[in-house]
Structure formats: C-alpha cells, structure tokens
C-alpha cells in the first residue's frame, strides 16, 4: 500500500462543498506575515529543510504565487493550509504574504480541510496521516465508515492506516522518517509480537529487504530471527565490511550485492533533505577525483 498513491479524498473542492459558507472569499488580502501563526492542528509536522530552502529561493525570485488559506483570530490570522509556503516566505525575508480568508469556525470542517489539503499534495508521511485520521475520530466522534466517506476511501484503507499507530514507537519513527516504507509498515502491523516486529524491522533496514521478502520472513514467526532463516542472506566478510564503511560515510543503510562479479550498490534515503546530503557527499568525492586527475 503506497499512501502517496492512495489518493485519499476526491479534491479540496469536495470538502469545501460540504462546508457551510457564511460569505464566499473575494480575492485575496496582502497581510503582514508577523500577524499570521501556524495551527497546532496541522497534520503535517515534518518540513524538510532542503525543500524549504528551495521554495524560499523560488519565492525570493517570483514571490508567493498561490495565497495561503487562513481564518481570522481575535488577533491576526491562523493558517488552515499553506504552512510550508508561509515558512518559506519567512525564510526568504518577506514581510507580507497573500492570503485567502476562510470564514469558518467549525473545528471538524477545519480539521478535514487541513487533512485533505496535505493528502492531495502528498505532503504527509503514513504516521502523520494516521494521526490526523485518529484526531478526527477522537475529537469529532466519527466512525471509520463516516471518515471513509469524508475522504472518499474504503473503510479497510482507513483501518490499515490507523493500525500503524499501534506499532512500537521506534517503528513509528522509522516509518515517519522514510526508513521503512508503507508496504513494510503494513506487514509489520499485521504481526502481534512487538519483539518480532522490531527484529524484522531491523533486518529490513540492515539487509534492505523488499516487502515480499519481509512477508516471507513474517510467515516464519520468531524462527525468522534465528537459525538458517536469519542467516540466509549472510554476505562474505569483505562485502559486510564495505556495507558498514559506506553506512558510516553516507549515514544511511547501504546494500551491496555481488554475483559473479556483477551486482549493485543501493543507498537508502528517507526524505529530500537526506537525499541532498547523500548527493553532496558523492559530488565532493567526484570533484576530488577530477582534481587529482587534472594534476
């Protein structure tokens, strides 16, 4: 199950259509950025620094092309959607930002708007999706069926996402950081033994197991962590040492495969910021190599 491909929600317009408007927004306002505050209810909690810097550079050149959506507070405004643009605009040094003011005070509608807006942009990791869905259930008394109807997804998909919240904390962190995929997470969530969950997750990270390989090990139960099953993928000492050295160099699990002189080297990254760090390290070595060759 790929949550980024699950297309939860038809569109933001579908949610807006279900929300009573007292007054349709007319154009946008140019508001001082200092009187705008993010919402503590935003389902998105992780903002990759490299992505923000890239957006900030674009905003510094072209400005904020799409207004953020806000609601009025007693003093100033609170963000409904567009916190990433708001953060990037501040990073770019802007003092004012275009906003669309939403005349809305229904907490459930606001929570749905925030969730759908982020889901459409594929901005949420699986744990953030689960936490946002759970908040709608807890705070507004929605059943799984009602929630499925609000985001236009079948009930089983909602249930599968919510099950991720029952995983041990280290696994939730690994999923949120992208070290475990949504597919891996779904398999681990189907295991009732926390020790087995943690052990198999460790093997996924260390050995670069595919979802299918994880499914095969999960069927073995605790035996997957001991004996032949656990050692099946053992590597020659020199390859294991190479993997360890590369992991230290790049700060991420690395898998080296060799079969008759042919194979592959695979590096994992868990977000855009991490990817950029890995590329920067590679780029540094390439430049050093070119410099030596030119001498």
N, C-alpha and C positions, 0 to 999 in steps of 0.2 A: 504494500500500500504506500503510495507516494502522496503525502499530504499536499505537496506543492502542485500535484497534478489532479487532486481530488475535486477541484472547482467547487468548494463549498459555497453555496449562495449563488443565485442567478446573477444578480447585479446589485449595486448600491441603490439603483432606482427602485428595485423591488421592495427593499426595506423602507425607503422613503415613502413609497406609495401606501405602506401600511401605517404610516405615522401621520397623525392629525397635525396639520399646519395651521397656526393662527394667522400667519402672514408670510407669503412666499418671499424668499430673499430677492432683493432687487440689486443686481450688480454686485460690486464688492467695495469694501472700505480699505483705505490705506491707514493702518493702525501702527502706533508706536510699539515696537517689539517688547519694550520693557514692561508693558502692562498686560502682556499675554503670558499665561502659565500653562505648562503641560498638565494633563489629567493623571491623577494617581490610578485611574481605572483603565488606562491604556493597556490593552493586552500585550502589546509589544514592549519588551523590557530590554532587549539587546540591540544596540546600534553599533555596527562595525565602524571603527574609526576611519579606516581607509575609504569606505563608501561615503561617509560623511564629508571627508576631505575632498573627494572627487566631486560631490554635489556642490560643496561650498565654492570650489573653483569655478564651476559652471554658473552658479548664482552670481558670483562676483563679476562675471563677464556678461551674462544675459539677464540677470535679475530672476525673481521668482515668477515662473511662467504660469503656475497654477495656484490660485489662492488656497490657503488652508481654511478649514471649517472650524468655527468657534461658536461658543454660546456666551451670552453675557453673564457676568457675575456682579456681585454688589460693587466690586472694584475691578475694573478691567474685564478680561476675557479668559475663558478656559478652552483648550484645544479639544475638539472632537476627533478630527482627523488631520494629518499633515505634520505630526510632531517631527518627523525626520527633516522635512523642509524647513521647519522652524529652527531646529538645531543647526542645520547647515547655514541658514541665513545669519544666525548669530555668529557662527564661526567665520563667515565671510565679512563680518563687520557691519551688516545692515542695521539701520536704526528703525526702519519701518518695514512692514510686510503687508501684502494684500490679504484680506480675509473675507470670507462669506459668513455672515452672522446667522446662525440657525436658531430660530425661535422655538426651542424645545426644552421641556423640563421634566419629561417622563424618563426616569432612570433606566427602565428596561429598554426603551427605544434608543437611548443614547448608547447603552452597552452593545446593542445589536449593531448600531451604526459603526461603532469603533471596530467591532469584530469583523464585520463584512468588509469594511474598507481595507483592513490589513490582509484578510484572506485573499481578496481579489488581487492584491499586489504581491502575493506570495511572500509577505514580509515576516510571517510568524514561523517559528520552529514548532515541531509537534507538541512539545511540552507547553509552550505558550498558547497553542490552540486549545489543548485540553483544559488548561487553567481558565481560559476565557469562557469556554463552554460550561465548565463546572460553576463558575461565578454566576452565569445566567440561571442555572438550575437552582443554586443555593439562594441567591438574592431575590429571585423573581418567581420561584416556585414552578418552573417549567418542568414538564416530564420530558423524557428522551424523545417521545413521539412529537410533542409540541416543538421542541427545539429543532428536531429534524425538519419540520415543516417551515420553520423560520429561516433556516439556512439552506433549504432545498437539497437535503441529503437524506439517504435512507437511514433508518434507525440504527442498523448494525454498524455503520461507519461512525456514527456518533459514539456508540458504546465502545468500539475499538479504540478510539482516540482517548476516551475517558479512562480506559483501563491502564493507559501509560502512567497515569498519576499514582497508581498503586505500586509501581516499581520502586526498588530501593533508591535512596537519594543519589548515590554515586552514578546509577544508571540514568536517572533523570537528567543529571548534569551532563553526562556523556551524549545523550540524545540532543539536549539543548545546544550543545557546542558542536554538533555535527559529527562527533566521533563514532556514533552509532546511527545508522540510517533508520528511517521509519519502518522499513521492512524488517531489519534486525529487531527493532523495538517490538514489533507486533509478535514475533516469535517468542521473545523473552517474556512478554506479558502473558503468554499462554502457559508459562511454567509456574508452578505454585511454590517451589522451593527457592527461597531467596539466595541461599548459598550457591545453588546450581545456576541461578540467573547471573550472579556476579562472576562465577567461574567461567561460564560460557562467554559472557561479555568480554572478559579479559582475553580469551582466546581470539575473539573477533578482532580486537584491537592489535594484539601481538602478531597474529598469523594472517590477518587480512582475509578472514573467512567471508565467503559470499553468503547471501541469505539462504540459499539452498543447502550449503554445507552446514550452516548453523541448524537448519531444520533437521538434517540427518543426525547431528550430534544430540539435539534435544530429544530425539526419539529414544536414545540410549539411556537417558536419565543420568544419575550420578556416575555411572560407568564411563560416561564421556570424558570425565576429568581424570581418570586413572587408567593404567594399563595400555594396551595396544591402541585403543581408540584415541587416547590423548597424545600418544607418541607417533601416530600415523603420519603426521605432517612434519616430522623432525627433519632438520636440514643438516648438511655437513657443517663441521665446526667453522670452517672459513666463511661460509655464507651467513651463519648466525652472527659471527663477529662483524661481518660487513654490515648487516642489518642494524646491529647495535650502534656501530660507529655512525652510520647515516642518520639513525634516530637522534643521536646526540647532536649531530651537525644541524639538522633541519628542525628539530624539536617536534617531530611527528612520527608515528609508526611508519616503517618502510618495509616493504616485502620484496625480497629478491628471489626470483625463480630461475633455475638453470636446468636445462635438459639437453645433454649432448652438445654443450657449447652455445645453445640458443636459449633465450629466455626473456625476462623483463624485470625492470625495477619500478615498483609502484609506490608513490608517496601519497599520503592522505592529507587533506586539509579540511577544516571544519567551517570556514567562512571566508569571505572575500579578503578580509584583513590578513588572515593566516596564509591564504594563497599568495598574496602580495609579498609577505615575508619570505616564503619559500622561493619565489621567483627572484627576489632581491639577492638572496644568498647565491643562487645559481648564476645570476648576472655578474656578481662580484668575481666568482671563480672564472667565468668566461673572459672578463676583462683582464684579470691577472694572467690568464693563459695567453691571450692575444698580445699583452705587453711583453711577456717573455719571448714569444715567437718573433716579435719585431726587433728584439735586441740583437 
